[in-house]
Each structure stands twice: as structure tokens, then as C-alpha cells.
Amino acid sequence: MRKVFLQGYGTALPKQTVHFGKQTRYRISPDENQLDLAVQAARNALTNAKMTVEDIDCIVSASAVGIQPIPCTAALIHEQLAKGTDIPALDINTTCTSFITALDLISYPLVAGRYHNILIVSSEVGSLALNPKQKESFELFSDGAAAMIFGQRQDSQSGIIDSIQKTWSEGAHATEIRAGLSAVHPKTYSEVTKEEFMFDMKGKQILSLSVKKLPQLFHHFLTKNGMTAADLDFVIPHQASRAMPLVMEKLGIKPQQFIDLISEYGNMVSASVPFAFCQALRKKRIQKGDKVLLMGTAAGLTTNMLLLQL
Amino acid sequence: MRKVFLQGYGTALPKQTVHFGKQTRYRISPDENQLDLAVQAARNALTNAKMTVEDIDCIVSASAVGIQPIPCTAALIHEQLAKGTDIPALDINTTCTSFITALDLISYPLVAGRYHNILIVSSEVGSLALNPKQKESFELFSDGAAAMIFGQRQDSQSGIIDSIQKTWSEGAHATEIRAGLSAVHPKTYSEVTKEEFMFDMKGKQILSLSVKKLPQLFHHFLTKNGMTAADLDFVIPHQASRAMPLVMEKLGIKPQQFIDLISEYGNMVSASVPFAFCQALRKKRIQKGDKVLLMGTAAGLTTNMLLLQL
């Protein structure tokens, strides 16, 4: 077990909501931006942990889409939160599962004693890139941010029991924003090309690939850890779409075993998993000692599973 | 010592060069792109290592600027190189020092046995975003890619002796591409705003901050490892600018101790460090058993140092 433990958590949401039927989505106003959300979530996490930024020795931004092409998003968060310090800042990205990948990866230097308290921030403002013509994604995404602080202690009962990541690039183009970086430069933006700069999600393709690949990986992962789905105290899935509960059912996870925030909050891309994690903690649906599985599929197609003893 | 060892390396360059006085720069033609360079470098590294992609169990893209906003760059490299496999793919980004950060970070799960052979690919086509009005950066950058494969073996004499990363966000705006992602969406691109989508480097500010911060960190890092600059067999610095040799001199590193490719190849952003590493290996300026320091400053301002016993 990688003996890391949760020290604090926080979230941030835009002021404005929009509604599609009974679905609520959070969308930034012109006076809000990704950096504000990221910094607010991070400050809330520090407050919740009763820490100041000086207690942190690594700042990780784990978001799908960054704030600027250069520098990395973590450096811009650092500027708001930690200017004057020399805390290292870096970005880790696997799109929607960036938070899980970041926690997974950074737990190794954490338990090795390289870092002692790490702050992971996921922030997204996907609403800027939604295509009104693609109802499925246009009505699904929310903006938001979540931050969590993890520490390390040898005598901790908490920790990462196991984790796994797989990428199946058959799905590399199932979720995309194709234009905006080096493949298609912003200088080509026009009324004709503008949809290339927008979110494009082939929901059926993702669901079909996920349903084909996930059950096997899920059962392999549980078996490897001597568990069945019933042994999981709680599951925090990426809030991918309204089909998520069906995927959970297919995996043998009961409704009371997982958190479903799709109607209330939609899909916040990378911020979904930590946001749902924070909500589960706030609502005391999980508590100390629980075995909690973070899992999700991301553009790539990438899947992460991380089993945490809280 | 984190017992990782180099298994293979490869580079890729665009066909076309441009010249500024005696300075040679590599720039992609319309029929070349970042993905091609990344994949070519990765294939060359696999060949050099006498491996196939099935031997790799983690693909890391360590680039400053990605190919698409979604998915992450590693997933797109995966599609070209490893489609049909389930090798995990992820991006790690600290701009110019992304390669060092990636090697540093991923070495922990590598030595923990989570991964066995990891491929790190850095690729950049900065030429797409250069501002002809800013001579300093316009004449400095090259496009290119470099890939390296590292393995893990307990009985290895090779490994990472120590590493350090610091971010000083006083320099967060000293090197930027401000527009293109969430801070300034491509829809705002126009003749008036176009420079916001271009590279903007305040060379003097970077140099002044580096010269203020680097020597102290460098000596702290060496002292911590019971070394002086003279004990380093070789230094592979980020090929930041034509001022790089002056910084080396200030740190007490002799001309024969470091590799300087600025005139021949320019600054390839994240690809510079691994490209220079590959050149030093090819030219046999470093060999088995050598103590080699990888170091660089990146937008952020971030500094990385990683001491490797080859």
C-alpha cells in the first residue's frame, strides 16, 4: 500500500447555471475564468486542510485543457497561490482522468519522501468550446474545479491499495477538440472551420468501446486485489454521461455504492472525479477506513482505476 | 539511487533548415507536423533499443505545447505507435524542462516495479507560433523531437542519483503563448490579436531571474550530493539561448563539460534536453558510468536538475 492520506479538499463553481430539462449545468460568465476556479478550489482545499501554501511542496495541475499554451497551468496557479516560494509546479494530463493519473503517479515520489504534501488541482471551462449543434455534449458539460491535498505518513492506515491505467487508442478520436494547438493553429479559425475548435464527442463509440473493455479490466483489477464489486465501500466514477449508471450496473456496482451527480452538475471533464470525491466526503457517503474506488474513462481512450483506503 | 537505465534513444528533425547568420534552425514544411516528428523519434528510439512497442509499458509525452487540446498528445502518439495495445499514455508538462520532469517523476513508479520500460517523447513545432517582430525568439527556435527509453533493474549500476525541481512564478509571464486555450479562445483570433497567439519571450527577464536563482540552487544540489562542478563528467543543459554558455560559466562548468548545440540546432523547447542528450551519446561525449547532469530552466519559471549515473 502506498501510504498517502487525504489532508483536505475544496471545490469551486461558476456563479451561473443553465438548465436542460431537469439537468443543471454550471457555466462561467464573462467575468470568470479557469484560473479563478482553480485557485478558489485550491484555497478552499488549503482552508479545509488547515494548511497554508507553505505546507505544500508540489503543485500539480491535472486538467484536460490548459489556460495558456505556455507556461503550464500549474505555473499560473502557482503565481496566484505561491508567488515568492519555490514550490515545484507541473501538469499531468490524461484528459478526463487526469486527477486519477496525477494522484496515482505523484503518490510514488510522495511515499518515497521526495514530497510531503502535494496539492492536485483539476479545473475546466469546457463551456467555452461547446458546439450548440451537438446536443449530446452541449447539454452535458459543466465548468468547475476541485482540489485535494494528500500527505504521506508511514504509520498511516490510509493509502493507495492498487491502481491501473490503460490506453486504447482505437478511441483516440472519439472525444476531441482537434484545433487550437499544433495540429490546427488558431490562425485558421473562421466561420467555416470553427467547429474544429469545438468539443466533438462520439458518445456511442465511447460507450461501445468502454463496455467492451471496462468489465474485463474491472474484474481483473478486483481479482488481483482479492475483491469483488460487493467489497467496495464506494465508487467514485467519472461523471462521463447520463449512461454512467448503466455502466455501473454492468460492472455489478449497486446504486447505493456510487455517486451520480450528472443531473445536478453534469460532466466537468477532469474536475468531475475530484469534485464527486469532495461531494461524497461532504455528504459523509464515505468515511475513514472505507475502500473507495476512483475510476473513469477519458479521451484517448484511457481508463484509470485507483483503489484507495480512506 | 533510483536504478533506471537508458535502453535506447532517437531523434527526428524536419527536412527544412533556415539560417540566421551562422545559426541553423530546423522548421517544419507544410507536409510535416508535430505528431510525425514525435512518432519518428519514438520509432528511432525503439530501433536503437532493439525493442518493439510491445516491450514498452508506459508512453509519456513530455512536450510544452500539445498537438490537440483533446486528447492528450501521448494518446495520439499511442495511436500511431501502439494502436491495438493497452499501454497507458499520459502527458507531463513543465514547458522546456518537461523531459527532465517526466524522467524524474516516472522513475519512481519505474523503480517501484509498476512499469518496466517507459518511453518518453518530447516533440515541438514552435515555428508555427513565432513572431517575426520578435527577432530574439524568431531566430532562436527549432522544431524537432527526441525520444528515450528507460528500463529498471535492481542490479543496475546506472540510475538517478538525485533530482530537484523548483518553480519561481515571478517568471510566469517571462515566456508565454498567452492565447489559444481557455484564457483567450481561438475565436478571438484576428489581425489585431494575432500576436497574443505567438511566442513571447522576455529574454532579459528570464536571464536575470535565472542568474539570481540558479547558482544557489546548483551549489545546494551539488553539495547535497557531496560534489563540486568539477566532479560532473558532463552537463546537458537546456539549449535555452545563446546566453547559455555564459550561465554555464557562471556556475563553474567548463566548456568541455557541457554540450552546446545552439548554433547548429537552436532551442527546441522541451525537445532540447533529450535531443542534446542523444547527440552527446551519439558523439560519445558521454559513456557508461559517467555522472551526467541534466538541467534547464523553463517557462514558469521552473528549474530542473537531475543527476544521472549513466
Interface residues (C-beta under 8 A of the other chain):
Chain A: N33 Q34 L35 I59 A64 V65 G66 I67 Q68 P69 I70 P71 C72 A74 A75 L76 H78 E79 A82 K83 G84 D86 I87 P88 A89 L90 D91 I92 N93 T94 T95 T101 L105 I106 Y108 P109 A112 R114 V125 L128 A129 Q165 K166 T167 W168 S169 E170 A172 T175 E176 I177 R178 A179 G180 L181 S182 A183 V184 H185 P186 K187 Y189 K194 F197 F199 K213 A298 A299 G300 L301 T302
Chain B: N33 Q34 L35 I59 A64 V65 G66 I67 Q68 P69 I70 P71 C72 A74 A75 L76 H78 E79 A82 K83 G84 D86 I87 P88 A89 L90 D91 I92 N93 T94 T95 T101 L105 I106 Y108 P109 A112 R114 V125 L128 A129 Q165 K166 T167 W168 S169 E170 A172 T175 E176 I177 R178 A179 G180 L181 S182 A183 V184 H185 P186 K187 Y189 K194 F197 F199 K213 A298 A299 G300 L301 T302
